[in-house]
Each structure stands twice: as structure tokens, then as C-alpha cells.
Amino acid sequence: MDCSEPDLTLQLTRDMYYQLIHTLRTSLPPPVTNAPEDEIRRDNAAISKVASMLPANGEEGELAAQFVAASA
């Protein structure tokens, strides 16, 4: 990515990210084990998948979160 281009993921507000993460965490299957590290890994992987879709606004972010949760 060219450094002069804005990072689209930064355009989503902190509140939107908070809501997307909440949607993901309540929609994903349980982690592999009950270890806190596995929950963190599961959440980070899901967040990474949503971010890789580069949602440009809240609606796209919500769709991305729903897709990631459904594919899990």
C-alpha cells in the first residue's frame, strides 16, 4: 500500500470497532479450550479477517463481521 493513501480501516470509529468486536465475540463458536489464550487467539484471528476485508463504513464492517462469524 502506498503510504500516501489513507488506511480505510482507520476511518471506522472506535465505537464501531467496539461493536464489531462484540458482534464477533458473541457469534463465534467457543475457543478450542477454556484457556484465556485460546479465546484471545480466536478473537484476534476473527478481527484480522474482518480488517482484511477493509470495510469502509459501518455497514460494510457489520457485513464483514457477520460473514466471518458465519464462516467460523
N, C-alpha and C positions, 0 to 999 in steps of 0.2 A: 504494500500500500504506500502510495506517495505521502510523505509527511505533510504536504500542503492540503491534502484532502481531510475534511473533518471525520472523526471517528463517529459513525452513526450511533453506535451503542452509547456514547456519552450524551446523546440528545434525549434519551429517556430519563425521566426524573428519578430521583432516589426513591420516591414513593411508589412509582411504577415498578421499579425493580423489586422493592419490598413485596408488593402484591404478587408479582410473578413468582417470586421465590415461595411465597405462601401457597400459591396455587400448585406449584410443583410439589412441594413437600407433602401436601395433603392428598395429592393424586398419584404419587409414585408408589410402587409396591414396597414392602418393607425391605430394609437392608439385608444383606446376606447373613449377618449375625447381629446380635444385640450390642456389639461393641460400638462405642461412640465414633470410633474412627471409620467404621463402615458406613455409618449414616452420613458422615461428612464427605466421604468419597462418593457416595451415591448422589448427594446433593450437588457437589462440585461438578460431577460429570453431567448432570442434567442442566445445570446453569450454563456450562460450557457449550452444550448442544444448542440451547436457546440463543446464546450470544453468537454462535457461529452462523446463525440464520440472519444476523444483522437486522433485527426489527427496527424500523424507522419511527414507529409511533406505538402508542399503547395497544391499539387493535392488533397490529402485527405481532407485538410482544405476547399478547394473550393467545393468539393463534399458535405461535411458536411453542409456548408453554403447554398448551393443550395437545399439540402434536407430539412433543417429547414425552409427556405423561402417558398418552395413549400408546405410543410405541414401546414404552417400558413394560 
